[in-house]
């Protein structure tokens, strides 16, 4: 316990943590301010040592396995809230500085996504049962940040409809245009663009997602306007009026950003426009947390803006517009977590209790990352020609109002 108590004393200043060790002894940390009291019990002496070395991984695994439990009404959400409001102190601790230095040296290996492996990494997450995702996503199954006009009163469905309308308004899309979509998910954005008159080629490496996307396109009456392709985006060829990529850049990997943007450039016609929507960080380049890396998104990495623009600079593309969405993903994931919790019994029936705890930990952790951490979402437009995108942003707002009036 000595290493763990030393770590907890130095980094927990906000909120109070009551910890019962494996012998039943009580240890108290923090001030009791800025959050709920959190009570946990450790059921293994080995766990005490592991938590002192790598709390971000081993706390998650202990909760999944039942060797870390909560008491006095405390929840996983409370626990991760405590960590999120003390995250600066954790990263500053000497042992954690050393650990992060090792992670940084290994990050190109940890976030490696060469051909073949990239598909396996994506399928690890997206080839899970579609019924799982139906239990917490909106009806159209968007699995990326929504766009809230009224966070307190809008439904998740309304906010996701806002998102694709907001995105489409930036594209200056005309009927008959061709669109390449890198990372198509379950087809919602492709279907929306097809309804606006575009012909969409949607590229994905998750066969499970594509199967559902084809069904949804048929139900929406636009199957003849969308071609679904199961292929790594790096192997795809063609020329398109527009290229869109929503929630895909996070799966590219540290070593592949330049290759990603070069592919986007090669797919664009000379007067074309590309739209990118991705999670980013407002801090310098870093690493993917060990729990997320191991269990949720192997190969995944949230880029810093400096990394993103450094890669774009090598492609000759213009960054024609950029927008940063800060709390929108926090509100989105809050909806997902609450729906997941409401349908937890159904999730357990699909998988098991350990899986439920793993996903509960994941959803709580990423929600806190957007509330108290460095995560945000960026949207930007790129073009080969400096005047492909209008020199004023008014066209976006006019188009958005037009789509609202049409009920789209």
C-alpha positions in Angstrom: 0.0 0.0 0.0 2.9 2.4 0.5 3.4 3.3 -3.1 -0.3 3.7 -3.7 -1.0 5.8 -0.7 2.0 8.0 -1.6 0.6 8.5 -5.1 -3.0 9.2 -3.9 -1.8 11.7 -1.2 0.1 13.7 -3.8 -2.5 14.0 -6.5 -5.9 13.9 -4.9 -6.8 17.4 -3.7 -10.3 17.8 -5.0 -13.1 15.5 -3.8 -12.7 13.0 -0.9 -11.7 9.4 -1.5 -12.2 6.7 1.2 -10.3 3.6 0.4 -10.5 0.3 2.2 -7.4 -1.8 1.5 -7.4 -5.6 1.2 -7.0 -6.0 5.0 -10.0 -3.7 5.7 -8.0 -0.7 6.8 -9.5 2.7 5.9 -7.4 5.4 4.2 -8.8 8.9 3.4 -7.5 11.3 0.7 -8.6 14.7 -0.5 -10.6 17.6 0.8 -14.2 16.6 0.2 -14.7 19.7 -2.1 -15.8 19.9 -5.7 -17.5 16.6 -6.0 -19.2 13.6 -4.3 -17.5 11.5 -1.6 -16.1 8.3 -3.3 -15.7 5.1 -1.4 -13.9 2.1 -2.9 -12.7 -1.3 -1.6 -9.7 -3.2 -2.9 -10.0 -7.0 -2.6 -6.4 -8.0 -3.5 -3.0 -7.1 -2.0 -1.5 -7.5 -5.5 -3.9 -4.9 -6.8 -2.6 -2.3 -4.3 0.9 -2.5 -5.8 -0.4 -2.5 -9.4 -2.5 0.6 -8.8 0.5 2.4 -7.5 2.4 1.7 -10.7 -0.2 2.2 -13.4 -3.6 3.3 -11.9 -5.2 4.3 -15.3 -5.0 0.7 -16.6 -5.2 -1.4 -13.4 -8.1 0.5 -11.9 -10.2 -0.2 -15.0 -9.2 -3.9 -15.1 -9.9 -4.2 -11.3 -13.4 -2.8 -11.8 -14.0 -5.1 -14.7 -12.8 -8.1 -12.7 -14.6 -7.2 -9.5 -11.4 -6.7 -7.4 -12.2 -3.0 -7.0 -15.8 -2.3 -5.8 -17.7 0.8 -4.8 -19.5 1.4 -1.5 -21.8 3.9 0.2 -23.6 4.7 -3.0 -20.5 5.5 -5.0 -20.4 4.7 -8.7 -18.0 4.3 -11.5 -19.0 7.7 -12.7 -18.1 9.3 -9.3 -14.8 7.5 -9.3 -13.8 8.8 -12.7 -15.1 12.2 -11.9 -12.6 12.2 -9.0 -9.8 11.3 -11.3 -10.8 13.9 -13.9 -10.7 16.8 -11.4 -7.3 15.7 -10.2 -5.8 14.6 -13.5 -3.1 17.4 -13.4 -1.7 16.1 -10.1 -1.7 12.5 -11.4 0.3 13.4 -14.5 2.8 15.5 -12.5 3.7 12.7 -10.0 7.2 11.4 -10.6 6.2 7.8 -11.2 3.6 8.8 -13.7 5.9 11.2 -15.5 8.3 8.2 -16.0 5.5 6.0 -17.3 4.3 8.7 -19.7 7.8 9.1 -21.0 7.9 5.4 -21.8 4.5 5.6 -23.5 5.7 8.5 -25.7 8.7 6.6 -26.9 6.5 3.7 -27.8 3.5 5.6 -29.3 4.4 5.0 -32.9 4.3 1.2 -32.2 1.2 1.4 -29.9 -0.8 3.4 -32.5 0.5 1.5 -35.5 -2.1 0.9 -38.2 -0.4 -0.7 -41.3 -2.6 -2.3 -44.0 -4.3 -5.4 -42.6 -3.7 -4.5 -38.9 -5.8 -1.3 -39.3 -8.8 -3.3 -40.4 -8.4 -5.7 -37.4 -8.1 -2.8 -35.0 -11.3 -1.2 -36.4 -13.2 -4.5 -36.4 -12.2 -5.0 -32.7 -14.6 -2.2 -31.8 -17.1 -1.9 -34.7 -17.8 -5.6 -35.4 -19.4 -6.0 -32.0 -23.1 -6.8 -32.0 -25.1 -4.1 -33.8 -27.7 -4.6 -31.0 -25.2 -3.2 -28.5 -25.0 0.1 -30.4 -28.8 0.3 -30.9 -29.1 0.2 -27.1 -27.4 3.6 -26.6 -27.0 5.4 -29.9 -29.7 7.5 -31.6 -32.1 6.0 -34.0 -29.9 6.6 -37.1 -26.9 5.2 -35.2 -24.4 8.1 -35.4 -21.3 7.2 -33.4 -19.6 10.6 -33.4 -20.1 14.0 -31.8 -23.5 15.5 -32.1 -24.1 19.3 -32.5 -26.3 20.8 -29.8 -28.2 24.0 -30.3 -29.9 23.6 -26.9 -28.0 21.1 -24.7 -30.5 21.2 -21.9 -33.6 20.5 -24.0 -32.7 18.8 -27.2 -32.8 15.0 -27.6 -29.8 13.1 -28.9 -31.7 12.4 -32.1 -32.2 16.2 -32.7 -28.6 17.0 -31.9 -27.3 14.3 -34.4 -29.6 15.6 -37.1 -28.2 19.1 -36.3 -24.7 17.6 -36.8 -25.1 16.2 -40.3 -27.0 19.3 -41.4 -24.3 21.5 -40.0 -21.6 19.4 -41.8 -23.5 19.3 -45.1 -24.0 23.1 -45.1 -20.2 23.5 -45.3 -19.8 21.4 -48.4 -21.5 23.7 -51.0 -23.0 20.5 -52.3 -25.0 20.5 -55.6 -27.2 17.7 -56.9 -25.3 15.2 -59.0 -22.0 15.8 -57.3 -19.9 12.7 -56.3 -18.8 12.2 -52.7 -16.2 9.8 -51.3 -16.8 9.1 -47.6 -13.8 7.7 -45.7 -15.1 5.7 -42.7 -18.9 5.4 -43.3 -20.1 4.0 -40.0 -23.7 2.7 -40.2 -24.4 4.9 -43.2 -26.3 7.9 -41.7 -24.2 10.7 -43.2 -24.0 9.0 -46.6 -27.8 8.5 -46.6 -28.3 12.2 -45.7 -25.9 13.4 -48.5 -27.7 11.1 -51.0 -31.0 12.6 -50.0 -29.5 16.0 -50.9 -28.8 14.6 -54.4 -25.2 13.5 -54.2 -23.9 10.1 -55.3 -21.8 8.7 -52.4 -19.1 6.1 -52.3 -18.8 5.0 -48.7 -15.5 3.3 -47.7 -15.3 1.1 -44.6 -13.4 -1.9 -43.3 -16.1 -3.0 -40.9 -18.2 -5.6 -42.7 -20.8 -5.6 -39.9 -21.3 -1.8 -40.2 -21.6 -2.0 -44.0 -24.2 -4.8 -43.8 -26.4 -2.5 -41.6 -25.7 0.6 -43.7 -26.9 -1.2 -46.9 -30.1 -2.1 -45.1 -30.6 1.5 -43.9 -29.9 2.9 -47.4 -32.6 0.6 -48.8 -35.1 1.6 -46.2 -34.4 5.3 -46.9 -34.9 4.8 -50.6 -31.4 5.9 -51.6 -29.7 2.6 -52.2 -29.1 3.5 -55.9 -27.2 6.6 -54.9 -24.7 5.0 -52.5 -22.0 2.5 -53.3 -20.6 0.8 -50.1 -17.0 -0.4 -50.4 -15.3 -2.7 -47.9 -11.7 -1.6 -48.3 -8.9 0.2 -46.5 -9.1 3.9 -47.6 -5.4 3.8 -48.6 -6.2 1.3 -51.4 -9.2 3.1 -52.8 -8.8 5.2 -56.0 -11.0 7.7 -57.8 -11.8 11.4 -58.3 -14.6 13.1 -56.5 -16.2 16.5 -56.1 -16.2 16.1 -52.3 -14.4 14.0 -49.8 -15.9 13.6 -46.2 -14.5 11.9 -43.2 -16.3 11.9 -39.9 -14.8 10.2 -36.8 -12.2 8.4 -38.9 -9.0 10.4 -38.3 -8.8 9.0 -34.7 -8.2 5.6 -36.2 -5.4 6.6 -38.6 -2.5 6.3 -36.2 0.4 8.6 -35.3 2.6 7.6 -38.2 -0.1 7.9 -40.9 -1.5 11.4 -40.8 0.4 12.6 -43.9 -0.6 9.5 -45.8 -4.2 10.1 -44.8 -4.2 13.7 -46.1 -2.3 12.7 -49.2 -5.1 10.2 -49.9 -7.7 12.8 -49.4 -5.9 15.1 -51.8 -5.6 12.3 -54.4 -9.3 11.7 -54.3 -10.3 15.3 -54.7 -10.9 16.9 -58.1 -9.0 20.1 -58.6 -12.0 22.3 -57.6 -13.1 19.8 -54.9 -13.7 20.3 -51.1 -12.9 17.9 -48.3 -14.6 18.0 -44.9 -13.0 16.4 -41.8 -14.6 15.9 -38.4 -12.4 14.4 -35.7 -11.6 14.3 -32.0 -8.5 16.4 -31.2 -6.7 17.5 -28.1 -5.9 21.1 -27.1 -2.6 20.0 -25.6 0.7 19.0 -27.3 1.0 15.6 -28.9 0.6 12.8 -26.4 -0.4 9.1 -26.2 -3.6 7.1 -26.0 -4.4 6.0 -22.4 -3.6 2.4 -21.6 -7.1 1.2 -20.9 -8.6 2.7 -24.1 -5.6 1.4 -26.1 -5.9 -2.1 -24.8 -9.6 -2.7 -24.6 -11.5 -0.1 -26.6 -9.7 1.4 -29.6 -6.4 -0.5 -30.3 -4.4 1.6 -32.7 -6.5 4.7 -31.9 -5.0 8.1 -31.2 -6.5 11.6 -30.7 -4.2 14.1 -32.6 -3.1 17.5 -31.5 -3.8 20.3 -33.8 -0.1 20.8 -34.3 0.3 17.2 -35.6 -2.8 17.7 -37.8 -1.6 20.9 -39.5 2.0 19.7 -39.8 0.7 16.7 -41.8 -1.6 18.9 -44.0 1.3 21.3 -44.7 3.1 18.4 -46.5 0.2 17.9 -48.9 -0.2 21.3 -50.5 -3.8 21.5 -49.5 -5.4 24.7 -48.2 -7.2 24.7 -44.8 -10.1 26.7 -46.0 -12.1 26.7 -42.7 -11.9 25.4 -39.2 -14.3 25.2 -36.3 -13.7 23.8 -32.8 -16.5 22.1 -30.9 -15.7 22.0 -27.2 -18.5 20.7 -25.0 -20.6 19.1 -27.7 -19.1 15.7 -27.3 -19.5 15.9 -23.5 -23.2 16.3 -24.0 -23.3 13.5 -26.6 -21.5 11.0 -24.5 -23.6 11.9 -21.5 -26.6 10.8 -23.5 -24.9 7.6 -24.5 -23.9 6.8 -21.0 -27.3 7.4 -19.6 -28.9 5.2 -22.3 -26.3 2.5 -21.7 -27.0 2.5 -18.0 -30.8 2.4 -18.7 -30.3 -0.7 -20.9 -27.6 -2.4 -18.9 -29.5 -5.6 -18.4 -29.9 -6.0 -22.2 -26.2 -5.4 -22.7 -25.4 -8.1 -20.1 -27.7 -10.5 -22.0 -25.7 -9.8 -25.2 -22.3 -10.2 -23.5 -21.7 -10.4 -19.7 -21.2 -8.3 -16.6 -17.5 -7.9 -17.2 -18.2 -6.4 -20.6 -20.8 -4.1 -19.0 -18.2 -2.8 -16.6 -15.6 -2.4 -19.3 -18.0 -0.2 -21.4 -19.3 1.6 -18.4 -15.7 2.6 -17.5 -15.1 3.6 -21.1 -18.1 5.8 -21.4 -17.6 7.5 -18.1 -13.9 8.0 -18.8 -14.4 9.6 -22.2 -17.3 11.8 -20.9 -14.9 13.2 -18.3 -12.2 13.7 -20.9 -14.5 16.1 -22.7 -15.7 17.8 -19.5 -12.5 18.3 -17.6 -9.7 17.0 -19.9 -8.1 18.3 -23.1 -10.4 16.7 -25.6 -12.4 18.6 -28.2 -13.7 18.1 -31.7 -12.5 20.0 -34.8 -14.2 20.3 -38.2 -12.3 21.8 -41.1 -12.5 22.2 -44.8 -9.6 21.5 -47.2 -9.2 22.3 -50.9 -6.6 22.3 -53.6 -7.6 25.7 -54.9 -7.6 28.7 -52.7 -11.0 29.8 -53.9 -12.8 26.5 -54.0 -14.5 27.5 -50.7 -16.2 30.9 -50.6 -14.0 33.6 -48.9 -16.8 34.3 -46.4 -18.5 31.9 -44.1 -22.0 33.3 -44.7 -22.8 30.6 -47.3 -22.7 28.0 -44.5 -25.3 29.7 -42.4 -27.6 30.5 -45.4 -27.5 26.8 -46.5 -28.1 25.6 -42.9 -31.2 27.8 -42.6 -32.4 26.6 -46.1 -32.0 22.9 -45.0 -33.9 23.6 -41.8 -36.8 25.2 -43.7 -36.9 22.1 -46.0 -37.1 19.9 -42.9 -33.8 18.2 -43.8 
